[in-house]
Amino acid sequence: MERKTAWEIWDDNIKKEALNFCEGYKEFLSENKTERRFVKGCLGIASGFNVKSLNDYKKLKTGDIFYKTNKEKVLLMGRIGEKPLTDGCRFIVSHIDSPRLDLKTNPLYEDENICLLKTYYYGGIKKYQWLTIPLAMYGTVILKDGTRKDIVIGEKETDPAFNITDLLPHLGKDQAKKTIEDGFPGENLNIILGSIPLKGKEKEKTKENVLKILYERWGIKEDDFISSEFQFVPAGKMRDSGIDNSMLLGYGQDDRVCAYTSMKAFFDSKSTYTVFCVMVDQEEIGSKGATSAQSEFLKYVVEEVIEKTGGMPSDFKVVIQNSKAISADVDTIFDPNYKDVADPRNTARLGCGVVLTKITGGRGKGHSIEPTAEYIAYIRDIFDKNGVIWQTGEIGKIEQGGGGTVATYIARYNVDTVDCGTGVLSMHAPYELTSKADVYSTYLAYKSFYSAEK
């Protein structure tokens, strides 16, 4: 199905709106590169819309806007509509975790007078892409007495940046003969932390100096790493890309582009239904933990909302089965540099709008929710009536790969669910590429979904 780009369809006013919208998007993603910071950033915006904690409400009435967080890494926001909850609600669910490097439990060591940190990679990455680039460190450390220490190093121009070394090409003959997997082992993703030895020490002098700095600046000892969360992400701000400034280059757009656009759509839409904007964690590692989409958190919150609007917890089944949902996650874009992995008839194009993905997964529709034809027709109708620029997509050729989303964990409640989000080039790389037209189209799609009257 041939589709024109949004730039060809939009008039100058809409183009200007899209460009202005993306300025806020760039700033927000540049400032909020971890789950905790993203949730905090969203609540900062929410404060301007009279949003209150769900705990502060004894009863909920039409128009009330509320939020609830889960361990600072999950955010659920809701707004009570005119229609009874038993008529169903509207959910948009995204994830706010992104591929990165986390520290091992006992990360600090010294080798050849250099102090290093051992890491795990979080989510699916190409390991070589993380070598030699400047990295920023985000840390949350909880001391034994409960004291919390938050650390951010590497984002200011005056901050030091961090780095993982690579082998120089002059000595890379044997490395070049290996597969990418074997040539860049995960155990070698070790971050250089310092190189000045501490005078007066006989062993691990550089490590001792690093520990001295950590204690003097933040009161952190080596054993405090066990109760800490340290994330290393690409340093620096998101930037415009392309000589025409039509694209965005930056870290964490999978899937924070969908989280940000759904948040903005939530505040900018009006609906007769009760609507929810949900952002979860741990999607990139299988959605297994307490802050993931598989957690019972969503169910518990919906039951609490039902009670506070005068219903009974047993109404949950009726409410949820009459609801509709979008799994807001990114999709692939046809890349002219790698045409052989995509089906050109079914892969989305850059700049052609938000991507509606009927079939996710791969290899015989594995891990796909496969929404009904009726629900796809419902979504199409909403988008077309509201002038949303949209396209269909898929995650590569059938036997080339594929991917999953949080849709599975919403659909299990018997909720009509479809995947819909922004297309991304270089997905899971330290710096991902999106079209400003697609980002704004995603916002308009989510806004139209929230505002639908049926």
C-alpha positions as CSV (number, residue, x, y, z in Angstrom):
1,M,0.0,0.0,0.0
2,E,1.6,3.2,-1.2
3,R,1.4,6.1,1.3
4,K,2.7,9.7,0.9
5,T,4.9,11.2,3.6
6,A,3.2,13.4,6.2
7,W,5.4,16.3,4.9
8,E,3.6,16.0,1.5
9,I,0.2,15.9,3.0
10,W,0.3,18.5,5.8
11,D,-0.1,22.2,5.3
12,D,2.4,24.6,6.7
13,N,0.5,25.1,10.0
14,I,0.5,21.4,10.9
15,K,4.2,21.2,9.9
16,K,4.9,24.0,12.3
17,E,2.9,22.3,15.1
18,A,4.9,19.1,14.5
19,L,8.3,20.9,14.7
20,N,7.3,22.7,17.8
21,F,6.0,19.5,19.4
22,C,9.3,17.8,18.8
23,E,11.2,20.6,20.6
24,G,9.5,19.6,23.9
25,Y,10.1,16.0,23.1
26,K,13.9,16.5,22.5
27,E,14.2,18.4,25.8
28,F,12.2,15.9,27.8
29,L,14.1,12.8,26.6
30,S,17.5,14.6,27.0
31,E,16.7,15.2,30.7
32,N,15.1,11.9,31.5
33,K,17.2,8.9,30.5
34,T,16.2,6.4,33.3
35,E,12.9,5.0,34.4
36,R,13.0,6.9,37.7
37,R,13.8,10.2,36.0
38,F,11.1,9.6,33.3
39,V,8.4,9.1,35.9
40,K,9.5,12.1,37.9
41,G,9.6,14.2,34.7
42,C,6.1,13.1,33.8
43,L,4.8,14.0,37.3
44,G,6.4,17.4,36.9
45,I,4.3,18.0,33.8
46,A,1.3,16.5,35.5
47,S,1.6,19.1,38.3
48,G,0.4,21.7,35.8
49,F,-2.9,19.8,35.2
50,N,-4.1,19.5,38.8
51,V,-3.3,15.8,38.9
52,K,-3.4,14.3,42.4
53,S,-2.2,11.0,43.8
54,L,-4.9,8.4,43.8
55,N,-4.3,8.0,47.5
56,D,-5.5,11.5,48.1
57,Y,-9.0,10.7,46.7
58,K,-11.6,9.0,48.9
59,K,-14.1,9.2,46.0
60,L,-13.6,9.8,42.3
61,K,-16.0,11.8,40.1
62,T,-16.2,12.8,36.5
63,G,-13.2,14.9,35.5
64,D,-10.9,13.9,38.3
65,I,-7.3,13.2,37.2
66,F,-5.1,11.0,39.3
67,Y,-1.8,9.1,39.3
68,K,-0.2,6.2,41.0
69,T,3.4,5.1,40.9
70,N,5.0,1.7,41.5
71,K,8.5,1.8,43.0
72,E,9.3,5.0,41.2
73,K,9.6,3.1,37.9
74,V,6.0,2.7,36.8
75,L,3.5,5.4,36.3
76,L,-0.3,5.1,35.8
77,M,-2.4,8.2,35.2
78,G,-6.1,8.2,34.8
79,R,-9.0,10.6,34.1
80,I,-12.6,9.7,35.1
81,G,-15.1,10.1,32.2
82,E,-18.8,10.7,32.0
83,K,-19.7,7.1,31.0
84,P,-19.8,4.4,33.8
85,L,-16.6,2.3,34.1
86,T,-18.7,-0.7,33.2
87,D,-18.9,0.7,29.6
88,G,-15.2,0.1,29.4
89,C,-12.1,2.3,29.6
90,R,-9.4,3.3,27.1
91,F,-5.8,2.3,27.9
92,I,-2.5,3.3,26.2
93,V,0.4,1.3,27.6
94,S,4.0,1.9,26.8
95,H,7.4,1.0,28.4
96,I,10.0,3.4,29.6
97,D,13.0,1.2,30.0
98,S,15.6,1.2,27.2
99,P,18.8,-0.8,26.4
100,R,21.7,0.2,28.5
101,L,24.6,-1.0,30.7
102,D,24.1,-1.9,34.4
103,L,26.7,-2.6,37.0
104,K,27.3,-6.1,38.3
105,T,26.7,-6.7,42.0
106,N,30.5,-6.5,42.8
107,P,31.6,-4.2,39.9
108,L,34.7,-2.4,41.1
109,Y,38.2,-3.8,40.3
110,E,41.7,-2.8,39.3
111,D,43.8,-4.1,36.5
112,E,47.1,-2.7,35.2
113,N,46.7,0.4,37.5
114,I,43.4,1.2,35.9
115,C,40.2,1.1,38.0
116,L,37.2,-0.4,36.1
117,L,33.6,-1.4,36.5
118,K,32.1,-4.7,35.4
119,T,28.7,-4.4,33.7
120,Y,25.7,-6.4,32.5
121,Y,24.1,-5.2,29.3
122,Y,20.4,-4.6,29.7
123,G,18.1,-5.6,26.8
124,G,19.1,-6.6,23.3
125,I,22.1,-4.7,22.1
126,K,24.9,-4.9,19.5
127,K,27.8,-4.8,22.0
128,Y,30.3,-3.2,19.7
129,Q,28.1,-0.1,19.4
130,W,28.7,0.7,23.0
131,L,32.5,0.8,22.7
132,T,34.4,4.2,22.7
133,I,31.3,6.4,22.9
134,P,31.0,8.9,25.8
135,L,28.8,7.5,28.6
136,A,27.0,9.1,31.5
137,M,26.5,7.5,34.8
138,Y,23.1,7.6,36.7
139,G,23.1,6.0,40.1
140,T,20.6,5.5,43.0
141,V,22.3,4.2,46.1
142,I,20.5,3.2,49.2
143,L,22.7,2.9,52.3
144,K,22.1,0.4,55.1
145,D,20.4,3.1,57.2
146,G,18.0,3.9,54.4
147,T,19.8,7.1,53.3
148,R,19.4,7.7,49.5
149,K,22.2,9.0,47.2
150,D,21.3,10.1,43.7
151,I,24.3,10.6,41.3
152,V,24.5,11.9,37.8
153,I,27.9,12.3,36.1
154,G,28.6,12.9,32.5
155,E,25.8,15.1,31.2
156,K,27.3,18.5,31.9
157,E,30.1,19.7,29.7
158,T,32.2,20.2,32.8
159,D,31.6,16.6,33.9
160,P,33.9,13.7,33.1
161,A,32.5,11.2,30.7
162,F,33.0,7.4,30.9
163,N,34.2,5.0,28.2
164,I,34.7,1.4,27.2
165,T,37.8,0.8,25.1
166,D,38.1,-1.0,21.8
167,L,41.1,-2.7,20.2
168,L,43.0,-0.6,17.7
169,P,42.8,-1.8,14.1
170,H,46.5,-2.3,13.9
171,L,46.1,-5.2,16.4
172,G,42.7,-6.3,15.3
173,K,43.6,-9.0,12.8
174,D,42.4,-11.9,14.9
175,Q,39.4,-9.9,16.1
176,A,38.3,-9.2,12.6
177,K,38.1,-13.0,11.8
178,K,35.6,-13.6,14.6
179,T,31.8,-13.3,14.5
180,I,30.4,-10.1,16.0
181,E,29.2,-12.2,18.9
182,D,32.6,-13.7,19.6
183,G,34.6,-10.6,18.7
184,F,32.9,-8.5,21.4
185,P,32.2,-10.6,24.5
186,G,29.9,-9.2,27.1
187,E,32.5,-9.7,29.8
188,N,34.7,-7.1,28.1
189,L,32.1,-4.3,28.5
190,N,34.1,-2.9,31.4
191,I,34.0,0.8,32.0
192,I,37.1,2.8,32.9
193,L,36.6,4.7,36.1
194,G,39.9,6.1,37.1
195,S,43.7,6.0,36.7
196,I,45.4,7.9,39.6
197,P,46.8,5.8,42.4
198,L,46.4,6.7,46.0
199,K,49.6,7.4,47.8
200,G,50.5,5.3,50.8
201,K,48.6,2.2,49.6
202,E,50.4,-0.9,48.6
203,K,47.6,-2.8,46.7
204,E,44.9,-1.7,44.3
205,K,46.1,1.9,44.7
206,T,43.9,3.3,41.9
207,K,40.8,1.5,43.1
208,E,41.5,2.8,46.6
209,N,41.6,6.4,45.2
210,V,38.3,5.9,43.4
211,L,36.7,4.6,46.6
212,K,38.1,7.6,48.5
213,I,36.5,10.0,46.0
214,L,33.2,8.1,46.2
215,Y,33.1,8.3,50.0
216,E,34.2,12.0,50.2
217,R,31.7,13.2,47.6
218,W,28.7,10.9,48.2
219,G,29.4,8.9,51.4
220,I,29.5,5.6,49.4
221,K,31.6,2.6,50.4
222,E,32.3,-0.4,48.2
223,D,29.8,-2.6,49.9
224,D,27.1,-0.1,49.1
225,F,27.1,-1.1,45.5
226,I,25.1,-4.2,46.5
227,S,22.1,-1.9,47.2
228,S,22.5,0.4,44.3
229,E,21.2,0.9,40.8
230,F,23.8,2.3,38.4
231,Q,23.0,2.8,34.7
232,F,25.4,3.9,32.0
233,V,23.8,5.5,29.0
234,P,25.0,7.6,26.1
235,A,26.0,11.1,27.3
236,G,24.6,14.2,25.7
237,K,21.4,15.7,24.4
238,M,19.1,14.5,21.7
239,R,19.7,16.5,18.5
240,D,18.1,17.3,15.2
241,S,19.3,15.1,12.3
242,G,19.4,15.7,8.6
243,I,20.3,18.9,6.8
244,D,16.6,19.7,6.7
245,N,16.2,19.1,10.4
246,S,13.5,16.6,9.7
247,M,14.7,13.8,12.1
248,L,15.7,13.3,15.7
249,L,18.8,11.5,16.8
250,G,19.1,10.4,20.4
251,Y,19.1,7.7,23.1
252,G,16.1,5.8,24.4
253,Q,13.5,6.6,21.8
254,D,12.5,2.9,22.1
255,D,10.1,3.2,23.8
256,R,10.1,6.6,25.4
257,V,8.8,8.2,22.2
258,C,5.5,6.4,22.7
259,A,5.5,7.1,26.4
260,Y,6.0,10.8,25.9
261,T,3.4,11.1,23.1
262,S,0.9,9.1,25.1
263,M,1.4,11.4,28.1
264,K,0.9,14.5,26.0
265,A,-2.1,13.0,24.3
266,F,-3.6,12.1,27.7
267,F,-3.5,15.7,28.9
268,D,-4.6,17.2,25.6
269,S,-7.6,15.0,24.9
270,K,-11.2,15.0,26.0
271,S,-13.1,11.8,26.4
272,T,-16.5,10.6,27.7
273,Y,-14.8,7.3,28.7
274,T,-12.4,6.9,31.6
275,V,-8.9,6.9,30.1
276,F,-5.6,5.5,31.4
277,C,-2.0,6.3,30.4
278,V,0.3,3.6,31.7
279,M,4.1,3.4,31.6
280,V,5.8,0.2,32.6
281,D,9.4,-1.0,33.2
282,Q,11.4,-4.2,32.3
283,E,9.9,-4.8,28.8
284,E,13.4,-5.0,27.3
285,I,14.2,-8.0,29.5
286,G,11.0,-10.0,29.2
287,S,8.5,-8.2,31.5
288,K,9.0,-10.5,34.5
289,G,9.5,-8.3,37.5
290,A,7.3,-6.4,39.9
291,T,7.6,-3.2,37.8
292,S,6.8,-4.9,34.5
293,A,3.6,-5.2,32.5
294,Q,3.1,-8.7,34.0
295,S,2.8,-7.3,37.5
296,E,-0.6,-7.2,39.1
297,F,-0.2,-3.4,39.7
298,L,-2.5,-2.4,36.8
299,K,-5.2,-4.7,38.0
300,Y,-4.9,-3.4,41.6
301,V,-5.1,0.2,40.5
302,V,-8.1,-0.4,38.3
303,E,-9.9,-2.2,41.1
304,E,-9.2,0.8,43.4
305,V,-10.6,3.2,40.8
306,I,-13.7,1.1,40.5
307,E,-14.2,1.2,44.3
308,K,-13.6,4.9,44.5
309,T,-16.2,5.6,41.8
310,G,-18.9,3.6,43.7
311,G,-18.4,0.1,42.2
312,M,-17.3,-3.2,43.5
313,P,-13.9,-5.0,42.9
314,S,-15.9,-7.8,41.3
315,D,-16.9,-5.2,38.5
316,F,-13.3,-5.5,37.3
317,K,-14.1,-8.3,34.8
318,V,-16.9,-6.3,33.2
319,V,-14.9,-3.1,33.1
320,I,-11.8,-4.6,31.6
321,Q,-13.5,-6.8,29.0
322,N,-15.4,-3.8,27.7
323,S,-12.2,-1.8,27.5
324,K,-10.0,-1.1,24.5
325,A,-6.2,-0.7,24.4
326,I,-3.2,0.4,22.4
327,S,0.1,-1.3,23.1
328,A,2.2,1.8,22.4
329,D,5.6,0.5,21.2
330,V,7.9,1.3,18.4
331,D,8.3,-0.6,15.1
332,T,11.0,-0.9,12.5
333,I,11.4,1.3,9.4
334,F,12.5,0.2,6.0
335,D,16.2,0.9,5.9
336,P,17.7,1.5,2.4
337,N,21.1,0.2,3.8
338,Y,19.6,-3.1,4.8
339,K,16.8,-3.9,2.4
340,D,17.3,-7.7,2.5
341,V,15.8,-8.1,6.0
342,A,12.5,-6.5,5.3
343,D,9.4,-7.2,3.2
344,P,9.0,-3.9,1.2
345,R,5.3,-4.5,0.8
346,N,4.7,-4.7,4.6
347,T,7.4,-2.6,6.3
348,A,6.8,1.0,7.4
349,R,8.5,4.0,5.8
350,L,10.2,6.9,7.5
351,G,8.0,10.0,7.6
352,C,4.8,8.2,6.6
353,G,3.1,8.5,10.0
354,V,2.5,6.4,13.0
355,V,2.8,2.6,12.5
356,L,-0.2,0.3,13.1
357,T,1.2,-3.2,13.5
358,K,-1.3,-6.0,13.1
359,I,1.2,-8.9,13.5
360,T,4.2,-8.7,15.8
361,G,6.4,-11.6,16.8
362,G,8.0,-13.7,14.1
363,R,8.4,-17.2,12.7
364,G,4.8,-18.2,12.3
365,K,3.3,-15.3,14.3
366,G,5.1,-16.4,17.4
367,H,4.4,-14.2,20.5
368,S,1.8,-12.1,18.5
369,I,-1.5,-11.1,19.9
370,E,-3.2,-10.9,16.4
371,P,-6.1,-8.4,17.1
372,T,-9.4,-9.1,15.4
373,A,-10.4,-7.6,12.0
374,E,-13.2,-5.7,13.9
375,Y,-10.8,-4.0,16.2
376,I,-8.4,-3.0,13.4
377,A,-11.4,-1.5,11.5
378,Y,-12.3,0.4,14.7
379,I,-8.8,1.9,14.9
380,R,-8.6,2.7,11.2
381,D,-11.9,4.6,11.4
382,I,-10.7,6.7,14.3
383,F,-7.5,7.6,12.7
384,D,-9.0,8.5,9.3
385,K,-11.8,10.5,10.8
386,N,-9.2,12.6,12.7
387,G,-6.8,13.1,9.8
388,V,-4.1,11.0,11.4
389,I,-1.3,10.0,9.0
390,W,-0.7,6.3,9.6
391,Q,0.7,3.3,7.9
392,T,1.0,-0.5,8.5
393,G,4.2,-2.2,9.5
394,E,5.9,-5.4,10.6
395,I,9.2,-6.3,12.4
396,G,11.1,-7.8,9.5
397,K,10.7,-10.8,7.2
398,I,9.0,-13.9,8.7
399,E,12.1,-15.9,9.4
400,Q,14.5,-13.0,9.9
401,G,13.6,-12.2,13.4
402,G,10.7,-10.3,14.9
403,G,9.9,-8.9,18.4
404,G,7.4,-8.7,21.2
405,T,5.7,-6.0,23.1
406,V,3.6,-5.5,26.3
407,A,0.5,-6.2,24.2
408,T,0.4,-9.8,25.4
409,Y,0.0,-8.8,29.0
410,I,-2.9,-6.4,28.3
411,A,-4.7,-8.8,25.9
412,R,-4.7,-11.6,28.5
413,Y,-7.5,-9.7,30.3
414,N,-9.6,-10.2,27.1
415,V,-9.1,-6.5,26.1
416,D,-9.1,-5.6,22.4
417,T,-5.4,-4.6,21.9
418,V,-3.3,-3.5,19.0
419,D,0.3,-2.4,18.6
420,C,0.7,1.2,17.4
421,G,3.7,3.4,17.7
422,T,6.6,5.4,16.1
423,G,8.9,3.8,13.6
424,V,12.6,3.8,14.5
425,L,15.8,3.4,12.6
426,S,18.9,1.9,14.4
427,M,16.6,0.5,17.1
428,H,18.4,-0.5,20.3
429,A,21.5,1.4,19.2
430,P,23.0,4.0,21.6
431,Y,21.6,6.7,19.2
432,E,18.3,5.9,17.5
433,L,16.7,7.8,14.6
434,T,13.1,8.9,14.2
435,S,11.2,11.3,11.9
436,K,9.6,14.3,13.5
437,A,6.6,13.7,11.3
438,D,6.2,10.2,12.7
439,V,6.6,11.4,16.3
440,Y,3.9,14.0,15.9
441,S,1.6,11.6,14.0
442,T,2.0,9.2,17.0
443,Y,0.8,12.0,19.3
444,L,-2.2,12.7,17.1
445,A,-3.1,9.0,16.9
446,Y,-3.1,8.6,20.6
447,K,-5.1,11.7,21.1
448,S,-7.7,10.6,18.7
449,F,-7.9,7.2,20.4
450,Y,-8.4,8.8,23.8
451,S,-11.1,11.1,22.4
452,A,-13.1,8.5,20.5
453,E,-16.8,8.6,21.3
454,K,-17.5,4.9,20.7
